[in-house]
Amino acid sequence: MADPFAVTNQAPPLRGVNFFTQDTALGDALRPFADLTADPGLTAIGALAGSPEALAHALPANQNPPVLKTHDRYGRRIDEVEFHPSWHWLMERAVGFGLQAAPWTSTAASPHLTRAAGFYLWSQVEPGHGCPISMTYAAVPALRASEHLAAEWIPGLAATAYDVRRLPAAEKAGVLAGMGMTEKQGGSDVRANLTTATPSGNGDEYLLNGHKWFCSAPQVDVFLVLAQAPEGLSCFVVPRVLADGNRNTFALQRLKDKLGNRSNASSEVEFHNTLGYRLGDEGAGVRTIIEMVAATRLDCVLGSAALMRRALVEATWHTSYRSAFGGLLRDKPAMRNVLADLAIESEAATALAIRLAAAVDAALAGDEQAAAFRRIALPLAKFWVCKRTPMTVAEALECLGGNGYVEESGLPLLYRESPLNSIWEGSGTVNALDVLRALRRPESLEAWLTEVGAASGADHRLDAAVTDVLESLADVSEAEAGARRLAARMAACLQASLLVRHSTPDVADAFVASRLAGDWGGVFGTLPRTTRFSTVVDRVI
């Protein structure tokens, strides 16, 4: 008789996996735009990301959330946030890899594409610390609205040194950035903001008074903040420490008790004659900060794709070792259908995220077509990929059964994180409506048509879906009620076009059949029986 106390038929912990070199879908997504197959930096990130050392930091960073310290022992206001050592370990590696603002000063080929791949890989370790990394990356294009502010801040933002000392920027080896837009009464409607900015009489210096309802990563060195100046809503650069070494007034009220993203601090902050430096023209705050929003939206897509990928890897790993009813779970027909369905969802998300990152490099090089594509595809991807993530992670968790429901598996962390990117930088409806705004520009629709048209004739079902989209665009001005439906269809067409051109026929066929042609049951594991399940699943890991 078998020993009832022996531990058998349990999948080992995920180990010995290079998240880069063993991600076939990522390699296929990158290949059309840059030869990064053997990139040493990405290989190093992938190796560390898949190591037990790195993965061991995810749970402690989330189980020991940041703690707000408003005052020191003597009653002096300090407004500091304390983090678990695992947070600092993760941040130090992310900054060291150059995942923050390093691409903006790089002379290498395809720096933003390479950085996007690295951010996607490293986000699979622990997603919460990606917030300050992303905001630091995104601050640079907005800062370029002022030559002297750019010169003051960008070198430190691009530095690959993680320096947590509370010092003036000029005295630090590296700095990090954040943003403050949302207020209690406005949310996504930033034009309803009430925080005021009064000229101090000294050039572009202003005094800010008011609050921000969500200010994530309040421990960073500098923030881009929206406030109402005499000529309207404007953007300001607000340092935590002033050039003379004194602390700027930055009164942290409390940290948010959030569903997920628990390793990262999100705060409420008040400004009381807080010193800020105007960035761009008065009244042009939204126009100034919109480039920062665009860059963080890209990272929302990358981060969601990363969550899907990590959940898929965990599900595939578990079912490759766990036996039930006489065989490995991975070999059971029903489970193969589920895994294949998850795999094509993940691969489609990765393909679209990487395509967007490639468009950033091209647009910055002056490619107007790429800029137009980015304008329409970014809100499409932000809406669709981020919306698909919670259901994808939930299904992957279910593949592990009860083992996936316990904290040690890491799946609950991913699950709690999964709705976040659909909220940050504009909720689903905000992005769907942004798609309608983009479509009012003829070049946006032309860019979308050019991209999906690159696969024209390769699959009649994709061609039919594109025709259906065009017919639904008869009157964009009356399309608000159907904005989500339109955005979902347009995004799926983009994904299908990318998979048809750059993935394997089996993956592309399964995606087009299920997501465009309707041969799908609406839940994962309902792909048509003609799907070549094994070849799709074997690509995962």
C-alpha positions as CSV (number, residue, x, y, z in Angstrom):
1,M,0.0,0.0,0.0
2,A,1.3,3.5,-0.8
3,D,2.3,5.7,2.0
4,P,-0.6,8.1,2.6
5,F,1.8,10.7,4.0
6,A,4.1,10.8,1.1
7,V,4.0,13.9,-1.1
8,T,3.4,12.7,-4.7
9,N,1.8,14.0,-7.9
10,Q,2.5,17.6,-7.0
11,A,4.0,19.9,-9.7
12,P,7.4,21.3,-8.7
13,P,7.9,25.0,-8.4
14,L,8.5,26.9,-11.6
15,R,12.3,26.8,-12.1
16,G,14.9,26.7,-14.8
17,V,12.9,28.8,-17.2
18,N,14.3,31.7,-19.1
19,F,11.3,33.9,-19.6
20,F,12.8,35.4,-22.8
21,T,14.5,32.6,-24.7
22,Q,11.6,30.1,-23.9
23,D,8.9,32.5,-25.0
24,T,8.3,31.6,-28.6
25,A,5.4,34.0,-29.0
26,L,7.5,36.9,-27.9
27,G,10.2,36.0,-30.3
28,D,7.7,35.8,-33.2
29,A,6.3,39.1,-32.2
30,L,9.7,40.8,-32.1
31,R,11.2,39.3,-35.3
32,P,9.4,41.5,-37.9
33,F,10.7,44.6,-36.3
34,A,14.2,43.8,-34.9
35,D,16.6,40.9,-34.6
36,L,16.5,40.5,-30.8
37,T,16.6,36.7,-30.6
38,A,20.0,36.6,-29.0
39,D,19.9,40.1,-27.4
40,P,22.2,39.7,-24.3
41,G,20.2,42.2,-22.2
42,L,16.8,40.5,-22.8
43,T,18.4,37.1,-22.3
44,A,19.7,38.3,-18.9
45,I,16.4,39.8,-17.9
46,G,14.6,36.6,-18.9
47,A,17.1,34.4,-17.0
48,L,16.7,36.4,-13.8
49,A,13.0,36.8,-14.2
50,G,12.5,33.0,-14.3
51,S,14.9,32.3,-11.4
52,P,13.8,31.2,-8.0
53,E,15.7,34.1,-6.6
54,A,13.6,36.7,-8.4
55,L,10.3,34.9,-8.0
56,A,10.8,34.6,-4.3
57,H,10.6,38.4,-3.9
58,A,7.1,38.7,-5.3
59,L,5.0,37.5,-2.4
60,P,7.0,39.3,0.4
61,A,6.7,42.6,-1.5
62,N,2.9,42.2,-1.5
63,Q,2.4,40.6,1.8
64,N,4.3,43.4,3.5
65,P,2.8,46.5,1.9
66,P,4.3,50.0,2.2
67,V,3.8,51.9,5.4
68,L,3.2,55.7,5.6
69,K,5.3,57.7,8.0
70,T,3.9,61.2,8.1
71,H,6.0,62.4,11.1
72,D,9.3,61.6,12.7
73,R,9.6,60.8,16.4
74,Y,9.8,64.4,17.3
75,G,6.7,65.4,15.5
76,R,8.3,66.9,12.4
77,R,6.5,66.3,9.1
78,I,8.5,63.9,6.9
79,D,5.9,62.3,4.5
80,E,7.9,59.2,3.8
81,V,6.9,55.7,2.8
82,E,8.7,52.6,4.0
83,F,8.9,49.5,1.8
84,H,9.8,45.9,2.3
85,P,13.4,45.0,1.2
86,S,11.9,42.8,-1.6
87,W,10.5,46.0,-3.2
88,H,13.9,47.6,-3.2
89,W,15.4,44.4,-4.7
90,L,12.9,44.4,-7.5
91,M,13.3,48.2,-8.1
92,E,17.1,48.1,-8.2
93,R,17.1,45.4,-10.9
94,A,14.4,47.1,-13.0
95,V,16.3,50.4,-12.9
96,G,19.6,48.6,-13.5
97,F,18.1,47.0,-16.6
98,G,17.2,50.4,-17.9
99,L,13.5,49.8,-17.9
100,Q,12.6,53.3,-16.7
101,A,13.8,56.2,-18.9
102,A,17.0,54.8,-20.4
103,P,15.6,54.3,-24.0
104,W,15.1,58.1,-24.4
105,T,18.9,58.7,-24.3
106,S,20.0,55.5,-26.0
107,T,21.7,55.5,-29.3
108,A,21.0,51.8,-29.9
109,A,18.6,50.5,-32.6
110,S,15.0,50.1,-31.5
111,P,15.5,51.2,-27.9
112,H,11.8,51.5,-27.1
113,L,11.0,48.1,-28.6
114,T,13.8,46.5,-26.6
115,R,12.8,48.3,-23.5
116,A,9.1,47.1,-24.0
117,A,10.2,43.5,-24.3
118,G,12.3,43.9,-21.1
119,F,9.4,45.5,-19.2
120,Y,7.1,42.7,-20.4
121,L,9.5,40.1,-19.1
122,W,10.3,41.7,-15.8
123,S,6.6,42.5,-15.1
124,Q,6.0,38.8,-14.9
125,V,8.1,38.6,-11.7
126,E,6.0,41.1,-9.7
127,P,3.8,43.7,-11.4
128,G,3.4,46.3,-8.6
129,H,6.8,47.9,-8.8
130,G,6.3,48.5,-12.5
131,C,4.2,51.6,-11.6
132,P,7.1,54.0,-10.8
133,I,9.2,52.4,-13.5
134,S,6.5,53.1,-16.1
135,M,5.9,56.7,-14.9
136,T,9.6,57.5,-15.0
137,Y,9.7,56.2,-18.6
138,A,6.6,58.2,-19.5
139,A,7.7,61.5,-17.9
140,V,10.5,62.2,-20.5
141,P,8.4,63.1,-23.5
142,A,6.3,65.5,-21.5
143,L,9.4,67.1,-19.9
144,R,10.7,67.9,-23.3
145,A,8.1,70.7,-23.5
146,S,10.6,72.8,-21.5
147,E,14.3,72.8,-22.5
148,H,15.6,73.8,-19.1
149,L,13.4,71.3,-17.1
150,A,14.3,68.6,-19.5
151,A,18.0,69.3,-19.0
152,E,17.5,69.3,-15.2
153,W,15.6,66.0,-14.9
154,I,16.1,63.7,-17.9
155,P,19.7,62.7,-17.2
156,G,18.7,61.5,-13.8
157,L,15.6,59.8,-15.0
158,A,17.6,57.9,-17.6
159,A,20.4,56.9,-15.2
160,T,20.5,53.2,-14.3
161,A,21.2,53.8,-10.6
162,Y,18.5,53.2,-8.0
163,D,19.0,55.9,-5.4
164,V,16.4,56.2,-2.6
165,R,18.2,59.0,-0.7
166,R,16.0,62.1,-0.1
167,L,18.3,64.6,-1.8
168,P,18.0,67.3,-4.5
169,A,18.1,65.8,-8.0
170,A,21.5,67.2,-8.7
171,E,23.0,65.2,-5.8
172,K,21.5,61.8,-6.7
173,A,22.8,59.0,-8.9
174,G,19.4,58.5,-10.4
175,V,15.8,59.8,-9.9
176,L,12.3,58.5,-10.5
177,A,9.1,60.3,-11.5
178,G,5.4,60.1,-10.9
179,M,2.2,62.0,-11.9
180,G,-0.7,63.6,-10.2
181,M,-3.9,64.2,-12.2
182,T,-6.9,62.6,-10.5
183,E,-9.0,64.5,-7.9
184,K,-12.0,63.5,-5.8
185,Q,-14.6,65.3,-7.9
186,G,-13.2,64.6,-11.3
187,G,-11.6,61.2,-11.8
188,S,-10.8,60.8,-15.5
189,D,-12.4,64.2,-16.2
190,V,-9.3,66.2,-15.3
191,R,-10.8,69.4,-16.6
192,A,-13.0,69.4,-13.4
193,N,-9.8,69.7,-11.3
194,L,-9.9,72.3,-8.6
195,T,-6.2,72.4,-7.5
196,T,-4.9,75.9,-8.2
197,A,-1.5,77.2,-9.3
198,T,-0.7,80.8,-8.5
199,P,2.3,82.5,-10.1
200,S,4.9,83.3,-7.5
201,G,6.3,86.2,-9.4
202,N,9.6,84.4,-10.1
203,G,9.5,83.2,-13.7
204,D,7.8,79.9,-14.2
205,E,7.5,79.2,-10.5
206,Y,4.0,78.7,-9.1
207,L,2.4,77.9,-5.7
208,L,0.0,74.9,-5.8
209,N,-2.9,74.5,-3.4
210,G,-5.3,71.6,-3.5
211,H,-5.1,67.8,-3.6
212,K,-4.7,64.7,-5.6
213,W,-7.0,61.7,-4.9
214,F,-4.7,59.1,-6.5
215,C,-1.0,59.7,-6.4
216,S,0.9,56.5,-6.9
217,A,4.5,55.9,-5.9
218,P,4.6,59.1,-3.7
219,Q,8.2,58.3,-2.6
220,V,9.7,59.2,-6.0
221,D,11.6,62.4,-6.7
222,V,9.5,64.5,-9.0
223,F,5.8,64.6,-10.2
224,L,4.0,66.0,-13.2
225,V,0.9,67.6,-11.8
226,L,-2.2,69.2,-13.3
227,A,-3.5,72.4,-11.7
228,Q,-5.7,75.4,-12.6
229,A,-3.5,78.4,-13.5
230,P,-4.9,81.8,-14.4
231,E,-5.2,80.8,-18.1
232,G,-6.6,77.4,-17.4
233,L,-5.5,73.8,-16.7
234,S,-1.7,73.6,-16.8
235,C,1.1,71.1,-16.2
236,F,3.7,71.6,-13.4
237,V,6.9,69.9,-12.4
238,V,6.8,69.3,-8.6
239,P,10.0,68.1,-6.9
240,R,9.9,66.4,-3.6
241,V,13.1,68.0,-2.5
242,L,14.0,71.6,-3.6
243,A,17.4,72.6,-4.9
244,D,18.4,74.0,-1.6
245,G,17.8,70.7,0.1
246,N,14.6,71.6,1.8
247,R,11.5,69.4,1.4
248,N,8.8,70.7,-0.8
249,T,5.3,70.7,0.8
250,F,3.9,67.3,-0.2
251,A,1.5,66.3,2.6
252,L,0.6,62.6,2.3
253,Q,-2.8,62.0,3.9
254,R,-3.0,58.2,3.7
255,L,-2.2,55.2,1.5
256,K,-5.0,53.5,-0.4
257,D,-6.0,50.0,0.8
258,K,-6.3,48.5,-2.7
259,L,-7.6,45.2,-4.1
260,G,-4.3,44.4,-5.7
261,N,-1.0,46.2,-6.5
262,R,-0.3,46.0,-2.8
263,S,3.5,46.2,-3.1
264,N,3.1,49.7,-4.6
265,A,2.0,52.7,-2.6
266,S,-0.9,54.8,-3.9
267,S,-1.6,57.9,-1.8
268,E,-3.8,60.9,-1.3
269,V,-1.8,64.1,-1.2
270,E,-2.4,67.7,-0.4
271,F,-0.6,70.7,-1.7
272,H,-0.2,73.8,0.6
273,N,1.8,76.5,-1.3
274,T,3.7,73.7,-2.9
275,L,6.3,74.9,-5.3
276,G,5.9,73.8,-8.9
277,Y,7.5,74.8,-12.2
278,R,5.2,75.3,-15.2
279,L,5.8,72.8,-18.0
280,G,4.5,74.1,-21.3
281,D,2.1,76.9,-21.8
282,E,-0.6,78.0,-19.3
283,G,-3.9,76.3,-20.3
284,A,-2.1,73.6,-22.2
285,G,-1.9,71.1,-19.4
286,V,-3.7,68.2,-21.0
287,R,-1.8,68.7,-24.3
288,T,1.5,68.7,-22.4
289,I,0.9,65.7,-20.2
290,I,-0.8,63.6,-22.9
291,E,2.5,62.1,-24.1
292,M,3.1,60.9,-20.6
293,V,-0.4,59.3,-20.6
294,A,0.3,57.7,-23.9
295,A,3.5,56.1,-22.7
296,T,1.9,54.8,-19.5
297,R,-1.0,53.4,-21.6
298,L,1.5,51.4,-23.6
299,D,2.9,50.0,-20.4
300,C,-0.6,49.1,-19.2
301,V,-0.9,46.9,-22.4
302,L,2.5,45.4,-21.9
303,G,1.8,44.8,-18.2
304,S,-1.5,43.1,-19.0
305,A,0.1,40.9,-21.6
306,A,2.8,40.0,-19.0
307,L,0.2,39.0,-16.5
308,M,-1.5,36.7,-19.1
309,R,1.8,35.2,-20.1
310,R,2.9,34.5,-16.5
311,A,-0.5,32.9,-15.7
312,L,-0.4,30.8,-18.8
313,V,3.1,29.6,-18.0
314,E,2.0,28.6,-14.5
315,A,-1.0,26.7,-15.8
316,T,1.0,24.9,-18.5
317,W,3.8,24.1,-16.0
318,H,1.3,22.7,-13.5
319,T,-0.7,20.6,-15.9
320,S,2.6,19.2,-17.4
321,Y,3.4,17.6,-14.1
322,R,0.0,16.9,-12.5
323,S,-1.7,13.6,-13.3
324,A,-5.4,12.8,-12.9
325,F,-7.7,10.0,-14.1
326,G,-4.8,8.0,-15.6
327,G,-2.7,10.6,-17.3
328,L,-1.1,14.1,-17.3
329,L,-3.7,16.9,-17.2
330,R,-1.9,18.6,-20.1
331,D,-2.7,15.5,-22.3
332,K,-6.4,15.4,-21.5
333,P,-8.5,16.7,-24.5
334,A,-10.6,19.1,-22.4
335,M,-7.5,20.6,-20.7
336,R,-5.7,20.9,-24.0
337,N,-8.6,23.0,-25.3
338,V,-8.4,25.3,-22.3
339,L,-4.6,25.7,-22.5
340,A,-4.7,26.3,-26.2
341,D,-7.4,28.9,-25.8
342,L,-5.4,30.7,-23.1
343,A,-2.3,30.4,-25.3
344,I,-3.8,32.2,-28.3
345,E,-5.3,34.9,-26.0
346,S,-1.8,35.5,-24.5
347,E,0.0,35.4,-27.8
348,A,-2.5,37.9,-29.4
349,A,-2.0,40.3,-26.5
350,T,1.8,40.0,-26.7
351,A,1.8,40.5,-30.5
352,L,-0.3,43.7,-30.3
353,A,1.8,45.1,-27.4
354,I,5.0,44.6,-29.2
355,R,3.6,46.0,-32.4
356,L,2.7,49.2,-30.5
357,A,6.2,49.4,-29.1
358,A,7.7,49.1,-32.5
359,A,5.5,52.0,-33.7
360,V,6.9,54.2,-30.9
361,D,10.5,53.8,-32.3
362,A,9.2,54.5,-35.9
363,A,7.1,57.5,-34.9
364,L,10.0,59.1,-33.0
365,A,12.1,58.6,-36.1
366,G,9.6,60.8,-38.0
367,D,7.4,58.1,-39.6
368,E,3.9,59.8,-39.8
369,Q,2.2,56.5,-40.7
370,A,3.6,54.9,-37.5
371,A,2.4,58.0,-35.5
372,A,-1.1,57.7,-36.9
373,F,-1.1,53.9,-36.2
374,R,0.0,54.5,-32.6
375,R,-2.8,57.1,-32.1
376,I,-5.6,54.6,-33.0
377,A,-4.0,51.4,-31.9
378,L,-3.0,52.5,-28.4
379,P,-6.6,53.1,-27.1
380,L,-7.7,50.0,-28.9
381,A,-5.1,47.8,-27.2
382,K,-5.5,49.5,-23.9
383,F,-9.3,48.8,-24.0
384,W,-9.1,45.2,-25.3
385,V,-6.0,43.6,-23.9
386,C,-6.5,45.0,-20.4
387,K,-10.2,43.9,-20.4
388,R,-9.2,40.4,-21.4
389,T,-6.7,39.9,-18.6
390,P,-8.9,39.2,-15.6
391,M,-10.8,36.4,-17.3
392,T,-7.6,34.9,-18.7
393,V,-5.8,34.9,-15.3
394,A,-8.9,33.5,-13.6
395,E,-9.0,30.6,-16.1
396,A,-5.3,29.9,-15.7
397,L,-5.8,29.8,-11.9
398,E,-8.5,27.3,-12.3
399,C,-6.2,25.0,-14.2
400,L,-4.3,24.6,-10.9
401,G,-7.5,23.8,-8.9
402,G,-7.2,24.4,-5.2
403,N,-3.5,24.7,-5.5
404,G,-4.0,27.8,-7.6
405,Y,-6.3,29.4,-5.0
406,V,-3.7,29.5,-2.2
407,E,-1.3,32.5,-1.9
408,E,1.9,30.5,-2.2
409,S,1.1,29.6,-5.8
410,G,1.4,33.3,-6.9
411,L,-1.8,33.1,-8.9
412,P,-3.9,35.1,-6.4
413,L,-1.4,37.9,-6.7
414,L,-1.8,37.9,-10.5
415,Y,-5.6,37.7,-10.2
416,R,-5.9,40.7,-7.8
417,E,-3.6,42.7,-10.1
418,S,-5.4,41.8,-13.3
419,P,-8.2,44.4,-13.3
420,L,-5.9,47.3,-12.6
421,N,-4.5,48.2,-16.0
422,S,-8.1,48.5,-17.3
423,I,-8.6,51.3,-14.7
424,W,-5.3,53.2,-14.7
425,E,-4.8,55.8,-17.4
426,G,-8.4,55.8,-18.4
427,S,-11.0,53.1,-17.9
428,G,-12.4,50.9,-20.6
429,T,-15.1,53.4,-21.7
430,V,-12.7,56.3,-21.6
431,N,-10.4,54.4,-24.0
432,A,-13.3,53.2,-26.2
433,L,-14.4,56.8,-26.6
434,D,-10.8,57.9,-27.3
435,V,-11.0,55.4,-30.3
436,L,-14.0,57.4,-31.6
437,R,-12.0,60.6,-31.3
438,A,-9.1,59.1,-33.1
439,L,-11.4,57.9,-35.9
440,R,-12.4,61.5,-36.6
441,R,-9.0,61.9,-38.1
442,P,-8.8,60.2,-41.5
443,E,-5.2,59.3,-41.1
444,S,-6.1,57.1,-38.0
445,L,-8.5,54.9,-39.9
446,E,-6.1,54.8,-42.8
447,A,-3.4,53.6,-40.5
448,W,-5.6,50.9,-39.1
449,L,-6.7,49.8,-42.5
450,T,-3.1,49.6,-43.7
451,E,-2.1,47.4,-40.8
452,V,-5.0,44.9,-41.0
453,G,-4.8,45.1,-44.8
454,A,-1.3,43.7,-44.7
455,A,-3.0,40.3,-44.2
456,S,-5.6,40.9,-46.8
457,G,-6.5,37.7,-48.7
458,A,-4.8,35.4,-46.2
459,D,-8.0,34.5,-44.4
460,H,-11.5,35.2,-45.7
461,R,-12.8,35.4,-42.2
462,L,-10.5,38.2,-41.3
463,D,-11.4,40.0,-44.5
464,A,-15.1,39.7,-43.6
465,A,-14.5,41.1,-40.1
466,V,-12.7,44.1,-41.5
467,T,-15.6,44.7,-43.9
468,D,-18.0,44.5,-41.0
469,V,-16.0,47.1,-39.1
470,L,-16.0,49.5,-42.0
471,E,-19.8,49.1,-42.4
472,S,-20.2,50.0,-38.7
473,L,-18.3,53.2,-39.2
474,A,-20.9,54.8,-41.4
475,D,-21.5,57.5,-38.8
476,V,-18.8,57.7,-36.0
477,S,-20.6,60.7,-34.5
478,E,-23.5,58.5,-33.5
479,A,-21.4,55.5,-32.4
480,E,-20.9,56.3,-28.7
481,A,-23.3,53.7,-27.5
482,G,-21.5,51.1,-29.5
483,A,-18.0,52.4,-28.8
484,R,-17.0,49.3,-26.8
485,R,-18.3,46.9,-29.4
486,L,-16.4,48.7,-32.1
487,A,-13.2,48.9,-30.1
488,A,-13.3,45.2,-29.4
489,R,-13.8,44.3,-33.0
490,M,-11.1,46.6,-34.3
491,A,-8.6,45.4,-31.7
492,A,-9.3,41.7,-32.5
493,C,-8.9,42.4,-36.2
494,L,-5.5,44.0,-35.4
495,Q,-4.5,40.9,-33.4
496,A,-5.7,38.5,-36.1
497,S,-3.7,40.4,-38.7
498,L,-0.5,40.2,-36.7
499,L,-1.0,36.5,-35.9
500,V,-1.8,35.6,-39.5
501,R,1.4,37.3,-40.7
502,H,3.8,36.5,-37.9
503,S,2.7,33.5,-35.9
504,T,2.1,29.9,-37.0
505,P,-1.0,28.9,-39.1
506,D,-2.4,26.8,-36.2
507,V,-2.4,29.8,-33.8
508,A,-3.7,32.2,-36.4
509,D,-6.5,29.8,-37.5
510,A,-7.7,29.2,-33.9
511,F,-7.7,32.9,-33.1
512,V,-9.6,33.9,-36.3
513,A,-12.1,31.1,-35.9
514,S,-12.9,31.8,-32.3
515,R,-12.5,35.6,-31.9
516,L,-13.7,36.8,-35.3
517,A,-15.8,34.0,-36.9
518,G,-17.8,33.2,-33.8
519,D,-16.8,29.5,-33.6
520,W,-16.3,29.8,-29.8
521,G,-18.4,29.3,-26.7
522,G,-17.6,32.5,-25.0
523,V,-15.6,30.9,-22.2
524,F,-12.1,29.4,-22.4
525,G,-11.8,25.8,-23.6
526,T,-14.4,26.1,-26.3
527,L,-12.2,26.3,-29.4
528,P,-13.5,24.3,-32.4
529,R,-12.5,20.7,-32.5
530,T,-10.5,21.3,-35.7
531,T,-8.0,23.2,-33.7
532,R,-4.5,21.6,-33.5
533,F,-4.4,21.9,-29.7
534,S,-1.1,20.2,-29.1
535,T,0.9,22.3,-31.5
536,V,-0.5,25.5,-30.0
537,V,0.2,24.4,-26.4
538,D,3.6,23.1,-27.2
539,R,4.7,26.7,-28.1
540,V,4.0,27.9,-24.6
541,I,7.0,26.5,-22.7
